[in-house]
Amino acid sequence: MEKVYYFTGAGHSRATAEYIAQRLGRTAEDITVGKREADADAVTVAVFPVYCESIPETVVQFLKTVKTGFAAIVAVYGGIRPGNALFEAQGILTRPLCAAIALPTGHSFLKEENGFDREALLPFIEKIKEPAPVAVPPMRRSFYADVLPEWRSRVGVKIMKSGECSGCGVCEENCPVGTMEKGVPGDGCIRCLRCVTECPEGALDFECRPFLKRFLERKKKSETFLFI
Ligand SMILES: Cc1cc2nc3c(=O)[nH]c(=O)nc-3n(C[C@H](O)[C@H](O)[C@H](O)COP(=O)(O)O)c2cc1C
């Protein structure tokens, strides 16, 4: 059987995972809820965002728990660069890949809608149904991808709390790095924006600094990279 998992900050990976799961007749599971491990399955599908041309740490830990069958991975990216996320994921996994795709979506920091290409996912989904090993080649990362990635996000994006916050704790429960406290992100915040997305009161918002906004708006890629 196939099982579909996702990690999401702003919701793009969830929407993509739910589409894949629906095509497979399954439901998609959030890897930050419950036991955070993959079950024993024929194909484990993992959908996650590209962060700073790499893989969020939460996803790294999850990929290590895939112990059976094949893995199939979807790295959604915000139209800048997917970097080497797929190749890195392949190196972390102890199981063979049967399919991998880097798929452009909206960018979290630009508050863009998730307009992913459903057609582009169809061959990926077909390969999951009849899995056979595939190898992902290394892909190019930009020279500054490793330059203080979390610091760059912290400087470029400010998370703000409004007076509407009732202190319900949903942001703390949802923070994948456990840094959120009463609506205020702490030092280890990775700016995934999950707290903003999940706040039931809409009491959290964020501001993308003009220099980062300008950079992101000059989009470079809307290319799909598929390996099947
Ligand atoms: C901290 C952070 C870093 C990001 N780095 C990149 C990047 O290097 N390249 C890119 O194309 N998009 C980048 N993005 C955009 C996301 O990959 C993209 O918007 C993705 O769809 C977000 O998925 P999500 O909504 O499931 O969190 C980044 C987003 C965040 C929050």
The ligand as an SDF file (V2000), in Angstrom:
LIG
                    3D

 31 33  0  0  0  0  0  0  0  0999 V2000
   12.2580   29.5500    5.2140 C   0  0  0  0  0  0  0  0  0  0  0  0
   11.9010   29.3920    3.7580 C   0  0  0  0  0  0  0  0  0  0  0  0
   12.8830   29.2030    2.8090 C   0  0  0  0  0  0  0  0  0  0  0  0
   12.5530   29.0440    1.4490 C   0  0  0  0  0  0  0  0  0  0  0  0
   13.5400   28.8210    0.5400 N   0  0  0  0  0  0  0  0  0  0  0  0
   13.2240   28.6440   -0.7740 C   0  0  0  0  0  0  0  0  0  0  0  0
   14.2430   28.3940   -1.7600 C   0  0  0  0  0  0  0  0  0  0  0  0
   15.4290   28.2830   -1.4720 O   0  0  0  0  0  0  0  0  0  0  0  0
   13.8640   28.2660   -3.0520 N   0  0  0  0  0  0  0  0  0  0  0  0
   12.5540   28.3840   -3.4550 C   0  0  0  0  0  0  0  0  0  0  0  0
   12.2730   28.2860   -4.6490 O   0  0  0  0  0  0  0  0  0  0  0  0
   11.5690   28.5920   -2.5350 N   0  0  0  0  0  0  0  0  0  0  0  0
   11.8730   28.7130   -1.2150 C   0  0  0  0  0  0  0  0  0  0  0  0
   10.8770   28.9120   -0.2850 N   0  0  0  0  0  0  0  0  0  0  0  0
    9.4730   28.8870   -0.7230 C   0  0  0  0  0  0  0  0  0  0  0  0
    8.8390   27.5500   -0.4330 C   0  0  0  0  0  0  0  0  0  0  0  0
    9.6530   26.4770   -0.8420 O   0  0  0  0  0  0  0  0  0  0  0  0
    7.5020   27.4310   -1.1670 C   0  0  0  0  0  0  0  0  0  0  0  0
    6.7200   28.5760   -0.9990 O   0  0  0  0  0  0  0  0  0  0  0  0
    6.7200   26.2120   -0.7170 C   0  0  0  0  0  0  0  0  0  0  0  0
    5.6130   26.0650   -1.5670 O   0  0  0  0  0  0  0  0  0  0  0  0
    6.2620   26.3250    0.7190 C   0  0  0  0  0  0  0  0  0  0  0  0
    5.5840   25.1520    1.0610 O   0  0  0  0  0  0  0  0  0  0  0  0
    4.5990   25.0770    2.3000 P   0  0  0  0  0  0  0  0  0  0  0  0
    3.4970   26.0500    2.0380 O   0  0  0  0  0  0  0  0  0  0  0  0
    4.1370   23.6800    2.3160 O   0  0  0  0  0  0  0  0  0  0  0  0
    5.3830   25.4450    3.5100 O   0  0  0  0  0  0  0  0  0  0  0  0
   11.1970   29.0770    1.0500 C   0  0  0  0  0  0  0  0  0  0  0  0
   10.1970   29.2820    2.0210 C   0  0  0  0  0  0  0  0  0  0  0  0
   10.5340   29.4340    3.3530 C   0  0  0  0  0  0  0  0  0  0  0  0
    9.4300   29.6000    4.3570 C   0  0  0  0  0  0  0  0  0  0  0  0
  1  2  1  0
  2  3  1  0
  2 30  2  0
  3  4  2  0
  4  5  1  0
  4 28  1  0
  5  6  2  0
  6  7  1  0
  6 13  1  0
  7  8  2  0
  7  9  1  0
  9 10  1  0
 10 11  2  0
 10 12  1  0
 12 13  2  0
 13 14  1  0
 14 15  1  0
 14 28  1  0
 15 16  1  0
 16 17  1  0
 16 18  1  0
 18 19  1  0
 18 20  1  0
 20 21  1  0
 20 22  1  0
 22 23  1  0
 23 24  1  0
 24 25  2  0
 24 26  1  0
 24 27  1  0
 28 29  2  0
 29 30  1  0
 30 31  1  0
M  END
$$$$
